Amino acid sequence: MKTSNADLTTLLSTVLDLLVPITASLGTLAPSYERVPDVIDGISDAFPLVDGSPQLQLDVIVRTMPNMAGPVAAYVAEGQRR
């Protein structure tokens, strides 16, 4: 005697494979929404106004990334020529 329906098992498995990740994602939506003001504040901190225009503030450690020394020096030299 057959006790399970293969089509029903496949259907339920597919539905659960879709619903479990979706419901887990929905559970993270509210905490993420509460952090939106912090993200906006972080963006404004990263782009402060300098002489009336926003600038991205980055700290580059050239000593540990020697391949950055050339582009940084070229950018500084270009800025001094203007």
C-alpha positions as CSV (number, residue, x, y, z in Angstrom):
1,M,0.0,0.0,0.0
2,K,1.3,3.4,-1.0
3,T,1.4,5.9,1.9
4,S,2.5,9.1,0.2
5,N,1.8,11.1,-2.9
6,A,5.0,11.9,-4.8
7,D,3.4,15.0,-6.5
8,L,2.2,16.4,-3.2
9,T,5.6,15.8,-1.6
10,T,7.3,17.7,-4.4
11,L,4.8,20.5,-4.2
12,L,5.1,20.9,-0.4
13,S,8.9,20.7,-0.6
14,T,8.9,23.5,-3.3
15,V,6.6,25.7,-1.3
16,L,8.6,25.3,1.8
17,D,11.9,25.9,-0.1
18,L,10.4,29.3,-1.1
19,L,8.5,30.3,2.0
20,V,11.3,29.6,4.6
21,P,13.8,32.1,3.2
22,I,11.1,34.7,2.4
23,T,9.8,34.6,6.0
24,A,13.4,34.8,7.4
25,S,14.0,37.8,5.2
26,L,10.8,39.5,6.3
27,G,12.0,39.1,9.9
28,T,15.0,41.3,9.3
29,L,13.0,44.1,7.6
30,A,11.9,45.9,10.7
31,P,15.4,46.1,12.4
32,S,16.9,47.2,9.1
33,Y,14.3,50.0,8.8
34,E,15.1,51.2,12.3
35,R,18.8,51.7,11.2
36,V,18.0,53.9,8.2
37,P,18.6,57.2,10.2
38,D,22.0,55.9,11.3
39,V,22.9,55.1,7.7
40,I,21.9,58.5,6.6
41,D,24.0,60.1,9.4
42,G,26.9,57.9,8.3
43,I,26.6,59.1,4.7
44,S,26.6,62.7,5.8
45,D,29.7,62.0,8.0
46,A,31.5,60.4,5.1
47,F,30.7,63.3,2.8
48,P,31.3,66.5,4.8
49,L,30.9,69.9,3.1
50,V,34.2,71.5,2.4
51,D,34.1,74.9,0.7
52,G,30.4,74.4,-0.1
53,S,30.8,71.1,-1.9
54,P,30.7,67.5,-0.5
55,Q,33.9,65.6,-0.4
56,L,34.5,61.9,0.3
57,Q,36.8,61.5,3.3
58,L,39.1,58.5,3.0
59,D,42.2,57.5,5.0
60,V,44.6,55.7,2.8
61,I,47.6,53.9,4.3
62,V,50.1,54.1,1.5
63,R,52.7,52.2,3.5
64,T,50.7,49.0,3.4
65,M,49.4,49.6,-0.1
66,P,52.4,50.9,-2.1
67,N,50.4,50.6,-5.4
68,M,48.3,53.5,-4.1
69,A,51.2,55.9,-3.8
70,G,51.4,56.7,-7.5
71,P,47.7,57.5,-8.1
72,V,47.6,59.6,-4.9
73,A,50.7,61.6,-5.8
74,A,49.3,62.1,-9.3
75,Y,46.0,63.3,-7.9
76,V,47.7,65.7,-5.5
77,A,49.9,67.0,-8.3
78,E,46.9,67.5,-10.6
79,G,45.1,69.5,-7.9
80,Q,48.1,71.7,-7.3
81,R,48.3,72.6,-11.1
82,R,44.8,74.0,-11.1
